[in-house]
Amino acid sequence: MEIKKIKGVVKDYAWGNNDFIPSLIGGATGGPQAELWLGSHPSGDAEVSDNGHLSDFIRENKSVLGERSWNKYNGRLPLLMKVLAIAKPLSLQCHPNKSQAEKGWAREAEARAKGEAVSYQDDNEKCEMILALSPITALCGFRDIEVMKADLAAVVPSAFGRVLRSLSTDIENLFMSLFSLPGEEKKAILAELKSSLESSSEPSWDGLFLTRSGISRECLVEYPDDIGCLFPFLMNVVHLQVGEAMPITPGTLHAYVFGNGIEVMNDSDNVLRGGLTKKRMDLPELRSIMKFAPLSVAKCTSSKDGFGRTVFSSPSPAFRLLSVSSGTYEIKDDPVAIILVTEGCVRFSAKGESLMLEKGEAAVIPSGLEYTMSVRGSAYISEVPDAE
């Protein structure tokens, strides 16, 4: 069977929850398991059954990518698929486009060689999308500056009159100025924010999702000294129902806050942080790649492809996300793909051979293969669109 099972890499970041990924693939540790990586990035290279790492398997088997994708992406799988299990707010973050990543990677070559801290982990852009496997709350992009000012005046009225009003000439100035405030001023703003939220009648949850005030309360618990706790009032709050997806383009400030989902992105680990973090921040570089215009968030649309699978609109030409539910699918001449079974099982049949994937198992499907896929349950597929 040319389809090969792969074993992903689990990341135990502190913001992860303890149960979602173990409920999918087993291996509970009693601690947070935040991400399951299914790809060939050096920071989390999946293992191929009996064939070593996925990156090596692809390098040694050109037909896996197919000639067009091999040439276009220089022998690299251009996508990375993840499962995210989010119990606490992630850092406010932004990702570069291809040009920014190439320049940043080259500029930091000397520092990287010396083992110094750098902002770029590779030379690839990072565009992404997330699909909800349970209700997800996220922050994505900036609101209109006048809406921001109205909310700031309501939630921290003393600080707004004293300092924030004069900083709110535009989004960029407000963003950068907040991080440049003296420590005592930040402390005073956060104290007023905490007091205001404690006395507010707005609940933290509206049933399925965290409210704007609820997000800020969560941030204050995790990062009580971080001015990023104010950002839920500066950014769009996005709620994803199960099965809904949202795109994140390079330059968009965002943070996932709560929930579980499938994430697909370019094969990159470039993350520039802007608050709600104890990790390194590079504000000048972040400023250089970030979009400071208000964003009207649009969720991904979906349609059926010629094989009957659901395809979600993608923010990048290098990847797309599909879903399949119970049924039989006859597939031919499809590009290279990674599949993850989230419920039930999937049986592949090709050239007189068969392969069964159970819940939590994943596989890499080579380009151009003709096969039958019998699904009992549900699965998600990340694939490289035709590289013409």
N, C-alpha and C positions, 0 to 999 in steps of 0.2 A: 504493500500500500504506500503510495507516494505521499499521502497526507501523514504528517508526523505530529505526535503528541508533544507538547512543550510544557515545561514546569516553570511558572513565573517566579519572580523575586518579590518577597514580602518586605515592606519597609515599616519599621515600628516607630514612626514619629509620634510625639506626645499628643498631637491633636486627634489621633485616630481613636476609634472605639474598640472595644474588646471582643465584640462578637460577630460582626457582619462578615468579615473575611473568613474567620474560622467556620462560620455556618455554611460558607460556600465551598471551601477547599479543605476544611479540617485543620488540625494543628493548633488548637487553642493554647495560648501561653499564659493566659491570665492578665496580660498586659495589652496595651494598645497595638493594633495592627492597622496602620493607616492606608497603605497602598499595596496593591498587587500589580507589579509591572509585567507586561507581556509584550516584549520587543527585544531589540538587539542593542540598545544603548549601553555603552560601557559602564554606566552607573547602575545598571540592573539588567544584565544580559540573561535572558531565559535559557533554560537547558532543553535540548532536543533529545528525545528518548534514544539512547545508544549512539548519539552523534555529537556530544559535547555542547558547546554554547551555540545559540542561534546565529550569532554573527559569523562564527566559523563555518557553520553548516551552509549559510547563504553564500559565503565567500567560495566555498568548495563546490557548490552546486549552482552554477549560473542560471540554470533553468528554473530555479525556484522563483526568482524575480521576473524571469522572462527577459529577452534581449532588449526590448525598448526601455523597460524600467531599469535594467542593469546599467544601460548607457546613460540614461537621464539622471540617475541618482548615484552614479559612480560605485555601483556594487553594494549600496547600503539600502536596507529597508527604511523607507523615508517616514514611517509612522511608528508611534508608540501607543499601545493600548494599556489602560490602567483600570483597576477597580479602586474607587475611593470610599473610605469609611470614616465619616467626619463626625466627631463628637464635640469638637471645640473649634472656634474660629481659626482659620488659617491666617497667615500674614497677608497684609495688603501687598499685592505684587503686580508686576507688569513684565511683559516679555518683548524681546526685540524682533524686528523683521530681519530678513536675510542679510541685507546690506549692513544694518547695524551690528548684527552678530558677527559677520565676517570682519568688520573693522575692529570691533571690540576684542575678538579672539586674537587677532594679529597684534593689536596694541599691547595686550597683556602677556605676550609670549615670554618676555624676559622675566617678568614677575612670576609667571607660572613655573618657569624653569628653576627659579630660586626657591620654590615652595611657598611663596607669599600668597596672601589672600587675594583672590581675583573675583570679578563680577561675571565673567563668562566661562561656562563649562564646555562649550563647543562652538562651532562656527555656523550653527543652523538657526533659522528662525523658529519661533515657537508660537504657533497658532493652535487653538484647541477648541474642543466642544465637550460638553458634559450632558449625559442623559440620566434622568432620575430613575433609580431602582426603588427608591422610597422618596417621600417628599423632601425636597432640597430647598434650603434658604441660602441665598448668596447676595453679595454686593457686587455690582458691575457698573462701572463708568460713573461719571459725575452727573449730578442734577444741574438744573439751571441755577445760576448764581443767586438770583432773586429768591428762589425757593429755599436755597441753602440759608440765606440771610434770615429769612422769616423763621425757619426752624431753630437756628442758633439763637435768635433773639428770644424765642420761647423757652428753650431748654437751659440756656446759660445767659439770662438777661444781663446780669451784672458784668460778666466777662465780655459780652457782646458790646455793651456800651463803653466799656473801658478800653478794649483793644481790638476785638474781632471786627467791628464795623469798619474801622479804618483799613483793615487788611483785606477786606472783601471787595476790592476794586475789580478783580477778575479771579477766575479759578486758579490760575497758575500762581498768582501772588499769594492767595490765601493758603494754598497747599504748601508752598515752600516756606512761607512765614511761620506757619504753625510749628514746624520743626526747628525753626531758628529762635523761637521764644526763649527767654531766660527760664531756667529750671523752676524758679519760684512762681513764675507766671503760669507755666504749664501745670504745676501742682495746684494752684488756685482754681484754674479752669476745670480740672478733673474733679476737684472737691465739690465745686458747684454742680457739675454734671451729675456726680453720684447723688448728691442731696436732692437734686431735681427729679431724678429717676426714682429715688426711694419714695418720694411724695407723690409721684404721678399715679393716676388711676389707670393708665394704659397697661394692660397685661403684657407679659413677655411672650405669650403664645396666643394665636388666634384659633387654635384647634390643631392644625397640622403644621403650621409654620411659625417661626420666630417673627415677632413684630420688629419695627425699627427700634423701639425702646428696648425690647428684649435682646436684640443683638448688642446694643451698647452696654446693657447690663452684663451680658456674657463676657464682653471684651474687658470690662472693668474688673471682673473676677480674675481673668487670666493675666491681664496686663494693666494693673492698677496705676502704673506710672507712665503709660504710653499715650501720647496725644492722639494716636490712632483711634482711641475709644470714642472720639468725637465724630469719626468718619461715617458711621451709619447715617448721620444727618446731612452729610455732604454727597452721598452716593445713592444710586438706585438700589432699592431692595427688590430682588427677583425671587419669585416662588415658582418652583417647578413641580408640577404634579407627576406622579409615576408615568413614565413613558414620554414625558416632554424633554426637549433638549434645548440647550442654549449655546451659541457660538461665542468665543472670546478671540478677538483679533489682536495682533501685536499692537502695543501702545495703549491698551485698555487696562486701567487700574481695576483690580477685582480681588475678591476674597470669598472662598466658599466657607460657609458658616456652620451648616448642619445638614446631615443626611447621607445617603449612600448612592453611588452612581457609577456609571461607565464613562471614562474619559478617553478621548482619542485626540492625539496631537502629532505635530511634527516630531521627528526623532531628535529631541532636544531637551536639555535640562537647564536652560538659561532662565534664571529667575532673579529679577531685581526687586528688592523689597522696599516697602514704603510705610512701615509702621506695623504694630501688632506682632512684633517679633523680638526675639533676643539674639537673632542672628545678625550678621553683618549687613549694614545698609550703605549704599553708595548713592547718595541723593543727587549729586551732580550728574552721574550717568543715568539715573532714573529719570531725571528731568529731561535729559536729552532725547529719550526714546518715548516719553509719555505723551498722550494726546490729552490736552486740557480743555477740549470742547465738551459741552453737554452731550450726553448720549441717550438716544431713545432705544431702549433694548428691545430687540426683536428675537423671538424664539425661532428655532429651526422649523422649517416646514417639512412635511414628509409626503412620499408618494410610493407607488408600487413600481418595481422594475419589471423587466420582461420575464423574470423567473418567479414573480409573485412575492418577492421579499420587500419589506418596508425599507426605504432609503431615506435618510435624513439629510437635509441640505447641509453642505459642509462649508466652512469658512476658508478652506484651503484646497488647492488642486492636488495636493499630495496625499490626501486621505479622505475617506468617507466612512460613515457608520451605517450599518444595516441591522435589522432585526428579523428573526423568523420565529414563528409559533408553530403549533402542531400541524403537521401536514407533510407532503412529499414534494421535493423540489428537484427538478432536473436541470443541472447546471453544466454549461460548457463555455469554453473560451473566456473564463473569468480571470481577472488579474490576481496576483498574489494576495493572500488574506490571512488574518488570524481570527479564529473563532473561539468563543468562550460560551460554555453551556451554563446557564444560570438556574434552570429548572428542568427536571426530567433527564432526557438523554437524546443523543443524536447519533444515527447510524449512517456511515458513508459506505457507498458501494461503487467500486470502479475497477474495471479490467478484471472482473472475477474475484476481486478481493473485497474485504469489508473491514471497517474499523468502527468501534463503538466509543463514544465519549459520554461519560456520566456527568451529573451535576458537578460543577467546579473544575472540570477538565477543559483544557484548551489545546489547540492544534494550529500548525501552520499549513496552509493549503497552497500548493505551488501554482504558479501562473499557467493558464491554458489547459488545466485538467478538466476532463469530462467525467462527471460523477452524479450519482443520485444521493440526495440528502433526505433522510427520513427523520422527522423531528417529532418527539413526544415531549412537549413542554415549551421551553423557550431558549433562545441563544442569540448572541450578538456577534456581529462580524465587522471587523475593521479591515478595509482593503484599500489598495492603491489604485485609483482610477486609471483608465487607459493612458499610457504615457505618450500618446501621439503628440 
